[in-house]
Amino acid sequence: MTVRETREDSTHFGFSTVSESEKNSLVSEVFSSVSNRYDLMNDLMSFGIHRIWKRLAIAYGGIRHGSQVLDVAGGTGDMSLAIAKKLGDQGRIVLTDINDSMLRLGQDRLIDHGFLDKLLCVQCDAENLVFEEDSFDCVMISFGLRNVTRMDRALASMFRVTRVGGRLVILEFSKPVIPLLEKIYDRYSFEVIPRLGEMVAGDRQSYQYLVESIRKHPDQEKLADMMADAGFERIQYHNLTGGIVALHIGWKL
């Protein structure tokens, strides 16, 4: 009798190759480890510029009073909090994350700021969003897409829950478009950020992974193509800080 071996698909975890079933648990360990220092590290690593990037993303989201907004992989809730302030009495923000530690911090943040009445927190995978079709005027994911195991499935899931006429906004690290800036950025990323993670968060390895995961993320054009494959139209992107970060917008028409 011949035994047929089943080969599980592999994916990247930073520069390492792991099975797809492993990646979610490995990513979860990373964010559980750094959750309490996550916001502080974001400020230190980006010199506070991430706050400007996020404000731009929200502006491109077209969010207004009464909007129904989904914040995918929203972590500690800084985007959700800024969005909640724009929604008025009838709007709603749904914060999701696959990681329980991050999600609890995000929920506590919004409750502390008095937004319990327009907040729903749901622990779920970006690849399998547990909402009805055509539920949201705007779906946003900020610095979370590169951690997803099957990015194409996540984009398809986000397309499904976006309303016709609504949009997806993706804020993510990307490929610098200025050669000298790219060299400086690479040196800073690999030599400074892991060391900073060790000193501030007590976890060098998690920030080594975060640096590596950026290099494995699709560049601006590739991500735009993936959004189109998922069904989004009129896709545009804007390079921020010389392409270190890119802001992608696509519509469901």
KAMO-V794195 format. One record per residue. N is the residue number from 1. RES is the residue in three letters. PSI is psi in radians with two decimals (NA if undefined). NEAR is the number of other C-alpha atoms within 12 Angstrom. Layout:
((N	RES	PSI	NEAR) (N	RES	PSI	NEAR))
This chain:
((1	MET	2.37	3) (2	THR	2.23	4) (3	VAL	2.12	5) (4	ARG	2.11	6) (5	GLU	2.41	6) (6	THR	2.08	6) (7	ARG	2.13	9) (8	GLU	2.46	11) (9	ASP	2.53	15) (10	SER	2.85	16) (11	THR	-3.12	25) (12	HIS	2.54	30) (13	PHE	1.64	36) (14	GLY	-2.29	28) (15	PHE	-0.02	17) (16	SER	2.71	18) (17	THR	2.20	18) (18	VAL	2.91	20) (19	SER	2.70	19) (20	GLU	-0.64	23) (21	SER	-0.42	20) (22	GLU	-0.56	21) (23	LYS	-0.78	27) (24	ASN	-0.77	28) (25	SER	-0.62	21) (26	LEU	-0.75	29) (27	VAL	-0.70	37) (28	SER	-0.71	28) (29	GLU	-0.71	22) (30	VAL	-0.89	33) (31	PHE	-0.47	36) (32	SER	-0.64	27) (33	SER	-0.67	25) (34	VAL	0.03	33) (35	SER	-0.73	33) (36	ASN	-0.36	24) (37	ARG	0.16	29) (38	TYR	-0.86	32) (39	ASP	-0.72	29) (40	LEU	-0.77	22) (41	MET	-0.65	29) (42	ASN	-0.75	29) (43	ASP	-0.77	20) (44	LEU	-0.79	22) (45	MET	-0.65	29) (46	SER	0.06	24) (47	PHE	0.55	15) (48	GLY	-0.07	15) (49	ILE	-0.41	18) (50	HIS	-0.45	30) (51	ARG	-0.66	23) (52	ILE	-0.77	21) (53	TRP	-0.76	33) (54	LYS	-0.64	34) (55	ARG	-0.68	25) (56	LEU	-0.73	29) (57	ALA	-0.76	39) (58	ILE	-0.68	39) (59	ALA	-0.71	22) (60	TYR	-0.24	29) (61	GLY	-0.19	36) (62	GLY	0.53	29) (63	ILE	2.34	35) (64	ARG	-3.14	25) (65	HIS	2.29	20) (66	GLY	-0.08	22) (67	SER	2.55	31) (68	GLN	2.02	38) (69	VAL	2.41	47) (70	LEU	2.17	50) (71	ASP	1.73	52) (72	VAL	2.40	50) (73	ALA	0.76	47) (74	GLY	-0.09	49) (75	GLY	-2.15	43) (76	THR	0.09	40) (77	GLY	0.25	42) (78	ASP	-0.66	36) (79	MET	-0.77	44) (80	SER	-0.69	49) (81	LEU	-0.79	36) (82	ALA	-0.65	29) (83	ILE	-0.76	42) (84	ALA	-0.57	39) (85	LYS	-0.26	27) (86	LYS	-0.03	28) (87	LEU	-0.32	29) (88	GLY	-2.92	19) (89	ASP	-0.54	19) (90	GLN	-0.14	18) (91	GLY	2.90	27) (92	ARG	2.43	34) (93	ILE	2.25	46) (94	VAL	2.08	46) (95	LEU	2.16	49) (96	THR	2.66	43) (97	ASP	2.63	44) (98	ILE	-0.31	36) (99	ASN	2.13	36) (100	ASP	-0.68	27) (101	SER	-0.78	28) (102	MET	-0.75	36) (103	LEU	-0.70	35) (104	ARG	-0.65	27) (105	LEU	-0.72	32) (106	GLY	-0.75	42) (107	GLN	-0.78	36) (108	ASP	-0.68	25) (109	ARG	-0.81	28) (110	LEU	-0.63	33) (111	ILE	-0.73	21) (112	ASP	-0.49	15) (113	HIS	0.14	20) (114	GLY	0.42	15) (115	PHE	0.44	31) (116	LEU	-0.61	23) (117	ASP	-0.36	21) (118	LYS	0.35	32) (119	LEU	2.39	35) (120	LEU	2.21	31) (121	CYS	2.26	38) (122	VAL	2.18	30) (123	GLN	2.01	28) (124	CYS	2.87	27) (125	ASP	2.40	34) (126	ALA	-0.43	41) (127	GLU	-0.33	30) (128	ASN	1.21	30) (129	LEU	2.26	34) (130	VAL	0.84	24) (131	PHE	2.78	27) (132	GLU	2.76	15) (133	GLU	2.52	18) (134	ASP	0.84	25) (135	SER	-0.43	28) (136	PHE	2.46	36) (137	ASP	-0.57	38) (138	CYS	2.31	45) (139	VAL	2.27	54) (140	MET	2.50	49) (141	ILE	2.14	43) (142	SER	1.94	41) (143	PHE	0.60	35) (144	GLY	-0.37	37) (145	LEU	-0.61	39) (146	ARG	-0.26	39) (147	ASN	-0.08	44) (148	VAL	2.46	38) (149	THR	-0.89	37) (150	ARG	1.60	28) (151	MET	-0.65	30) (152	ASP	-0.66	27) (153	ARG	-0.67	23) (154	ALA	-0.75	35) (155	LEU	-0.70	42) (156	ALA	-0.68	26) (157	SER	-0.69	31) (158	MET	-0.63	47) (159	PHE	-0.73	44) (160	ARG	-0.71	34) (161	VAL	-0.10	36) (162	THR	2.38	37) (163	ARG	2.67	27) (164	VAL	2.26	23) (165	GLY	-0.15	22) (166	GLY	3.13	34) (167	ARG	2.74	44) (168	LEU	2.33	52) (169	VAL	2.15	47) (170	ILE	2.12	47) (171	LEU	2.08	45) (172	GLU	2.69	38) (173	PHE	2.59	41) (174	SER	-2.68	37) (175	LYS	2.08	32) (176	PRO	2.48	26) (177	VAL	0.03	21) (178	ILE	2.01	16) (179	PRO	-0.80	14) (180	LEU	-0.73	12) (181	LEU	-0.68	18) (182	GLU	-0.72	21) (183	LYS	-0.78	16) (184	ILE	-0.75	17) (185	TYR	-0.72	30) (186	ASP	-0.78	21) (187	ARG	-0.77	15) (188	TYR	-0.77	19) (189	SER	-0.87	29) (190	PHE	-0.43	26) (191	GLU	-0.52	19) (192	VAL	-0.82	23) (193	ILE	-0.84	33) (194	PRO	-0.65	27) (195	ARG	-0.69	24) (196	LEU	-0.71	30) (197	GLY	-0.65	34) (198	GLU	-0.73	21) (199	MET	-0.70	17) (200	VAL	-0.77	25) (201	ALA	-0.10	28) (202	GLY	0.51	21) (203	ASP	1.61	28) (204	ARG	-0.72	24) (205	GLN	-0.70	28) (206	SER	-0.68	33) (207	TYR	-0.41	37) (208	GLN	-0.75	28) (209	TYR	-0.78	32) (210	LEU	-0.69	36) (211	VAL	-0.79	34) (212	GLU	-0.64	25) (213	SER	-0.53	34) (214	ILE	-0.70	33) (215	ARG	-0.37	29) (216	LYS	-0.14	28) (217	HIS	2.50	35) (218	PRO	2.55	25) (219	ASP	-3.10	27) (220	GLN	-0.85	31) (221	GLU	-0.72	22) (222	LYS	-0.76	21) (223	LEU	-0.70	35) (224	ALA	-0.72	32) (225	ASP	-0.69	24) (226	MET	-0.65	27) (227	MET	-0.71	37) (228	ALA	-0.71	26) (229	ASP	-0.55	20) (230	ALA	-0.24	26) (231	GLY	-0.14	28) (232	PHE	2.63	33) (233	GLU	3.01	24) (234	ARG	0.77	20) (235	ILE	2.38	29) (236	GLN	2.73	25) (237	TYR	2.71	29) (238	HIS	2.21	31) (239	ASN	2.28	28) (240	LEU	2.43	28) (241	THR	0.91	23) (242	GLY	0.36	21) (243	GLY	0.00	27) (244	ILE	-0.64	34) (245	VAL	2.55	37) (246	ALA	2.51	38) (247	LEU	1.98	42) (248	HIS	2.42	46) (249	ILE	2.31	38) (250	GLY	2.58	40) (251	TRP	2.58	34) (252	LYS	1.91	31) (253	LEU	NA	20))
